[in-house]
Amino acid sequence: MMSKTYYDPADLKKFGSISEWNEKLGSKFFEYYNSVFEEGALTAREKSLIALAVSHVVQCPYCIDAYTKDGLERGIEKEEMMEAVHVGAAIKGGATLVHGVQMMNKYNKLSM
């Protein structure tokens, strides 16, 4: 028996329905979203890989599913995907640790 999780993978297919409750803002979002992923200075393949890494950093299971699938369709290899995830993890870890400087500064100021 498979247990149900909070994140239902079937909900990803319902993403477009977020416009139903506010069509104006939903339309603006999707116009922007689709424009971002058009070919530009970066290829669609590169953007897909970036999106996959960011999906992990923001911990969005829907995005992880979507951009893993998209990456596969664009010929992105599993090793490239995992390397991108590690890049995201390194940036997230570094961002967490660099805030330690703020803590160190505050500690030094308060302990004088």
C-alpha positions as CSV (number, residue, x, y, z in Angstrom):
1,M,0.0,0.0,0.0
2,M,1.4,3.4,-1.0
3,S,1.0,6.2,1.4
4,K,-0.2,9.6,0.2
5,T,2.1,12.5,0.6
6,Y,1.3,16.2,1.0
7,Y,2.7,16.8,-2.5
8,D,0.5,15.0,-5.0
9,P,2.4,14.6,-8.3
10,A,-0.9,14.9,-10.1
11,D,-1.2,18.5,-8.9
12,L,1.6,19.5,-11.2
13,K,-0.8,19.1,-14.1
14,K,-3.1,21.6,-12.4
15,F,-0.5,24.4,-12.4
16,G,-2.3,26.3,-15.1
17,S,-5.5,26.4,-13.1
18,I,-4.0,28.9,-10.6
19,S,-5.2,31.6,-13.1
20,E,-8.8,30.6,-12.4
21,W,-9.1,32.7,-9.2
22,N,-7.2,35.7,-10.6
23,E,-7.0,35.5,-14.3
24,K,-5.3,38.9,-14.7
25,L,-2.3,38.1,-12.5
26,G,-2.2,34.4,-13.5
27,S,-2.0,35.4,-17.2
28,K,0.8,37.9,-16.4
29,F,2.7,35.3,-14.5
30,F,2.5,32.7,-17.2
31,E,3.4,35.3,-19.9
32,Y,6.5,36.2,-17.9
33,Y,7.3,32.5,-17.0
34,N,7.0,31.4,-20.7
35,S,9.1,34.4,-21.8
36,V,11.9,33.5,-19.4
37,F,12.2,30.0,-20.9
38,E,12.4,31.2,-24.5
39,E,15.8,30.8,-26.2
40,G,18.0,33.9,-25.6
41,A,21.5,34.3,-24.4
42,L,21.0,30.9,-22.8
43,T,19.7,27.9,-24.6
44,A,16.5,26.2,-23.5
45,R,18.7,23.3,-22.4
46,E,20.8,25.5,-20.2
47,K,17.7,27.1,-18.7
48,S,16.3,23.7,-17.9
49,L,19.4,22.7,-16.1
50,I,19.4,26.0,-14.1
51,A,15.7,25.5,-13.3
52,L,16.5,22.0,-12.0
53,A,19.2,23.2,-9.7
54,V,17.1,26.1,-8.4
55,S,14.2,23.6,-7.9
56,H,16.3,21.7,-5.5
57,V,17.5,24.8,-3.7
58,V,13.9,26.0,-3.1
59,Q,12.8,22.4,-2.5
60,C,9.9,22.4,-4.9
61,P,9.0,18.7,-5.6
62,Y,6.7,19.8,-8.4
63,C,9.5,21.7,-10.1
64,I,12.0,18.9,-9.5
65,D,9.6,16.5,-11.3
66,A,8.9,19.0,-14.1
67,Y,12.6,19.9,-14.8
68,T,13.9,16.4,-14.4
69,K,11.4,15.4,-17.2
70,D,12.2,18.5,-19.2
71,G,15.9,17.8,-18.9
72,L,15.5,14.3,-20.0
73,E,13.6,15.5,-23.1
74,R,16.4,17.9,-23.8
75,G,19.1,15.3,-23.6
76,I,20.5,16.3,-20.3
77,E,22.4,13.4,-18.8
78,K,21.9,12.2,-15.2
79,E,25.5,13.2,-14.4
80,E,24.9,16.8,-15.6
81,M,21.7,16.9,-13.5
82,M,23.4,15.7,-10.4
83,E,26.3,18.1,-10.9
84,A,23.8,21.0,-11.2
85,V,22.1,19.9,-8.0
86,H,25.5,20.0,-6.3
87,V,26.2,23.5,-7.6
88,G,22.8,24.5,-6.1
89,A,23.7,22.8,-2.8
90,A,27.1,24.5,-2.7
91,I,25.6,27.9,-3.2
92,K,22.9,27.3,-0.6
93,G,25.4,26.0,1.9
94,G,27.8,28.9,1.2
95,A,24.9,31.4,1.6
96,T,24.1,29.8,5.0
97,L,27.6,29.8,6.2
98,V,28.5,33.4,5.0
99,H,25.7,34.6,7.3
100,G,27.9,33.2,10.1
101,V,30.0,36.4,9.6
102,Q,26.9,38.4,10.6
103,M,26.6,36.2,13.8
104,M,30.3,36.6,14.5
105,N,30.1,40.4,14.1
106,K,27.1,40.6,16.4
107,Y,28.7,38.3,19.0
108,N,31.9,40.4,19.0
109,K,29.9,43.6,19.3
110,L,27.7,42.3,22.2
111,S,30.5,40.6,24.1
112,M,32.7,43.7,24.3
